[in-house]
Amino acid sequence: MYKSEQLAQHLKQLIENKTWKAHEKLPSLRQQVERSGFSLITVMNAYQELEAQGLIYSKEKSGYFVAENQHDSAEKHVAINHKIEINSIVFKYLKSIQSEQIIPLGSAFPNSQLLYSAKLIQTLGQLAKQRRSYEQTPSLPPGNYELRKIIAQRYAMQGIPTDPSDIVITSGGLDALNLSLQAMTQSGDYILLQQTLFYGAWQAAERLGLKVITIPEHPVDGIDLEAFEQAILNYPIKVCLMMLNSQNPIGFTVSDEIKLRLAKILHRHQIHLIEDDVYEELYYGNKKPLSMKYFDQQNLILHCSSFSKTLGAGFRVGWVYAGKYSENIQHIQLMSTLSVNSFIQNALVEYLSHRHYEKHLKTLRSTLQRLKKQYFNYLNTHLPTQCTVDYYPSGYFLWIELPEYLDSTLIYQRLLEKKISVAPNILFNATMQNKNHIRINCSFEINTRIQTALEHLIEDLQQQIDLHLEQHE
Amino acid sequence: MYKSEQLAQHLKQLIENKTWKAHEKLPSLRQQVERSGFSLITVMNAYQELEAQGLIYSKEKSGYFVAENQHDSAEKHVAINHKIEINSIVFKYLKSIQSEQIIPLGSAFPNSQLLYSAKLIQTLGQLAKQRRSYEQTPSLPPGNYELRKIIAQRYAMQGIPTDPSDIVITSGGLDALNLSLQAMTQSGDYILLQQTLFYGAWQAAERLGLKVITIPEHPVDGIDLEAFEQAILNYPIKVCLMMLNSQNPIGFTVSDEIKLRLAKILHRHQIHLIEDDVYEELYYGNKKPLSMKYFDQQNLILHCSSFSKTLGAGFRVGWVYAGKYSENIQHIQLMSTLSVNSFIQNALVEYLSHRHYEKHLKTLRSTLQRLKKQYFNYLNTHLPTQCTVDYYPSGYFLWIELPEYLDSTLIYQRLLEKKISVAPNILFNATMQNKNHIRINCSFEINTRIQTALEHLIEDLQQQIDLHLEQHE
């Protein structure tokens, strides 16, 4: 056994037998060197090992502290991830499904035939002919003023008073998340994510070298507020990043009541939230679900959204409601992406100034609703009884739960050989605690090609289940 | 005096009296703690202070080393910058000159009336009408294949064998620089820049937390090869970032002979170079200057360029010749900007597939040459005799040298009150060693507005010089 392991073992006992209590400060590295007689390197390695095990946590310039007892918190399933490594997996996945030959059930993007409305294309066509559409210089942060004004008006219509100066235009929604996260954190900070969440959030955490605390989903409320508050109390969390509306990949939308309670917790602890709300417009009901931003009285929430899911992801135009963090975000933007294509911003201003967008959204919503119902009915009828799928009235994803003994990554790999893509768990959960879910994109009309793909999926699941049952008879 | 200062003072003497020789390893922190009796924090602070003074340097996982004696290297003016803080200055500057009311002599962008050719706008107009121009999903890294193929062919025509897979499309040239630098470095690494260089390079260094070694310009060769090789020998430089063609802001183009010698030094020491070559097409002569990439036999050079200076900066389309670093750069891209507007990429493919681009470039070059000559002749005739301006046959910048007692930042501020912008030294030199230069954009036709601006500039300079001479009579 290495010396550092010896020391770590010894310290672990002190924590487990509660000689050292939760949130108690550990001896400094220097003190520990003197106390233990081990070298500085040995002490550092031991502390880092304990941190990796989630037994202690570090605060910048303050040292190390005992984490909440694992047993105490186990019932709430708060998990710590010290080093995120998901980008390579996502990279390989996206490359594997990129070809047009692949049936895109695993795609993150809505069927493009439902986007890029005729009016939008007409607007782009007309503007593209005109020299004045190409601004003299690229639009600097925070982006096109008219576009920010229109976005601000849309917030205002939802009961969120907004000034154009609150908005920063970004290169799509992912850029909005990245910039917000970078503005609020430094390498080594703790952030909080939902346990199962859009891979872009995990990638951003990896890029910025952040430690991730996760809270589990709640079967009814969507978000487990008790686990959430406990995580906030137990860890020095700099910022949370969550999806509350049409959550990707699961699909649920958190109720207004839960959102209000979440807002109260945020305010009570003065915790910031980056709200990823890119599916906000894809609700099926009569009333648009409120964003968390609606409940924000103290500028604690950075609301990120984009036109990628409603007009087209190829435009790369998103935004963040940055409020008082606007200048900070612009500074980071100036050092990285600089600005957003100015022609597209001009074209969006022209298009959004008319009623086209609302009409387009209405059509888009009803089409997605019709398609999702069709997929749901089909899957609900034909999936093996051991699989379940929930219907949530928004967006274009279905999240299929498989028996626990199935590994969705293997299912993805086998279907890919048949030129069919599905999105496995591994993309949405860097902790890899659960592997028995797949996400299905249901924004494509069920033609022969899609029908065949669904049949292959169901057949593969049935085979794997049968195989398992045979082996365990 | 703090303990750490005491210790630093003591160690400094050991270095200065050559008890410790250049590149000798210092005692480890732990050894120094034992040897000196000071605490770990004190020793760390002392080492960091010596590093900040450039007396020692650090190598990751290897410890601290004595730097080349300052006296020995002083004649070559190699400088170290441990913490770059330029972004806020650039941010304020760009915001201050953004209004269309401001006469844009300080702009970095070429006059947009010379870009966005009629044929290009026609192409955009035709494609924008067509649904097929909007790809199904955003084009993932490395970007549109056809566009990469065209770019690869253009390299091949210049004698640089290139495969489309060598190229990664980026959101403009600045994104190309940022991605390349991020792929090649980690926070705390040393990089080498030219002493006076485009602010984007400094901003990238700041963003990534890099230490910057600078080498001075050479009055004849452009780059001082002796200083360059000395810097490489003296510091653990991870990568260099330089402009060799139509250097921004100075304007010089390094000769083929010097480039070949530079390439030999790079190869001898196996040092990577990120070559910022965004002005490559704006030469006035009959033959396009070679890029450093041309001399690269070992894939040590990442060549960055863009369409911003020839077709329009609003498009945000650049690229990097990444070669074997392509996948690494794509990984970083997937975690940050994700992709580049797919419609614009499609439109560029269409436009570049015909001979329009070459014709457009020919017109652009001759227009810029005519304008630069006009500006140069005017300034050379009317500037106070204490000011000098050199004519380099490329690009659209003139770099005016003022008497050393003038501060270009004050000149910029005074002219801004008259709604005239000029670009002061401070934007191009984070060390702020020189303050007596301004950059003038000469891509605008000399109409009454520009004429008045030039007169105001000359008048201000004359007044300041007169004032100085009066005070020092």
Interface residues (C-beta under 8 A of the other chain):
Chain A: L29 R30 V33 S39 L40 I41 N87 S88 V90 F91 L94 K95 Q98 E100 S107 F109 S112 Y116 I121 Q122 L124 G125 L127 A128 K129 Q130 R131 Y134 E135 Q136 T137 P138 S139 L140 S171 G172 L174 D175 N178 S187 Q203 A204 E206 R207 S308 G312 A313 G314 F315 R316 Q330 H331 I332 L334 M335 S336 T337 L338 S339 V340 N341 S342 F343 I344
Chain B: L29 R30 V33 S39 L40 I41 N87 S88 V90 F91 L94 K95 Q98 E100 S107 F109 S112 Y116 I121 Q122 L124 G125 L127 A128 K129 Q130 R131 Y134 E135 Q136 T137 P138 S139 L140 S171 G172 L174 D175 N178 S187 Q203 A204 E206 R207 S308 G312 A313 G314 F315 R316 Q330 H331 I332 L334 M335 S336 T337 L338 S339 V340 N341 S342 F343 I344
